Amino acid sequence: MVYLAYCYTVATERLRSLSRGGEGDRGDNPVPTAIIIVGLALMAGIVVAWAMTTANNFMDQSDQIQELPAPGAGG
């Protein structure tokens, strides 16, 4: 919980510093940064959806897996 509070505070302070004027020499603009963050979040969502679909498909095939015969049984 402390980590989340820290991340929230850091993000809030960064947004405040970007919205304030006076840092024109750095060339920071919050709009491209926001677009990059949204793009990364979308990519992460796509990767998670792909991983869950792959895992669910694998688990759906578990009834098709044949068990190995016991050692020493049969010939």
C-alpha positions as CSV (number, residue, x, y, z in Angstrom):
1,M,0.0,0.0,0.0
2,V,2.9,2.3,0.8
3,Y,4.3,1.6,-2.7
4,L,1.0,2.6,-4.3
5,A,0.9,5.8,-2.3
6,Y,4.5,6.6,-3.4
7,C,3.7,6.0,-7.0
8,Y,0.6,8.1,-6.8
9,T,2.6,11.0,-5.2
10,V,5.4,10.8,-7.8
11,A,2.9,10.7,-10.7
12,T,0.9,13.6,-9.2
13,E,4.1,15.7,-8.7
14,R,5.3,14.9,-12.2
15,L,1.9,16.0,-13.7
16,R,2.0,19.2,-11.7
17,S,5.5,20.0,-12.8
18,L,4.6,19.4,-16.5
19,S,1.5,21.6,-16.2
20,R,3.5,24.5,-14.7
21,G,5.3,26.7,-17.1
22,G,9.0,27.6,-16.9
23,E,10.5,24.4,-18.2
24,G,10.5,25.3,-21.9
25,D,14.1,24.4,-22.3
26,R,13.4,20.7,-21.8
27,G,10.7,20.6,-24.5
28,D,8.4,18.5,-22.3
29,N,4.8,18.3,-23.4
30,P,2.3,16.2,-21.5
31,V,0.2,15.2,-24.6
32,P,2.8,13.0,-26.3
33,T,3.7,11.4,-23.0
34,A,0.0,10.6,-22.3
35,I,-0.3,9.1,-25.8
36,I,2.7,6.9,-25.2
37,I,1.3,5.7,-21.8
38,V,-2.0,4.9,-23.3
39,G,-0.3,3.0,-26.1
40,L,1.8,1.0,-23.6
41,A,-1.3,0.2,-21.6
42,L,-3.1,-1.0,-24.7
43,M,-0.2,-3.2,-25.7
44,A,0.0,-4.7,-22.1
45,G,-3.8,-5.4,-22.3
46,I,-3.3,-7.2,-25.7
47,V,-0.4,-9.3,-24.3
48,V,-2.5,-10.3,-21.2
49,A,-5.5,-11.2,-23.3
50,W,-3.3,-13.3,-25.6
51,A,-1.7,-15.1,-22.7
52,M,-5.1,-15.8,-21.1
53,T,-6.5,-17.1,-24.4
54,T,-3.5,-19.3,-24.9
55,A,-3.7,-20.7,-21.3
56,N,-7.4,-21.3,-21.5
57,N,-7.0,-23.1,-24.8
58,F,-4.4,-25.3,-23.3
59,M,-6.5,-26.1,-20.3
60,D,-9.5,-26.9,-22.5
61,Q,-7.3,-29.6,-24.2
62,S,-6.5,-31.2,-20.9
63,D,-9.2,-33.9,-21.4
64,Q,-7.4,-35.0,-24.6
65,I,-4.2,-35.8,-22.8
66,Q,-3.6,-39.5,-22.5
67,E,-2.1,-40.8,-19.3
68,L,1.1,-42.8,-19.4
69,P,0.9,-46.5,-18.5
70,A,2.2,-47.4,-15.0
71,P,5.8,-48.5,-14.9
72,G,6.2,-52.3,-15.3
73,A,2.6,-52.8,-16.4
74,G,2.1,-54.4,-19.8
75,G,4.7,-55.3,-22.2
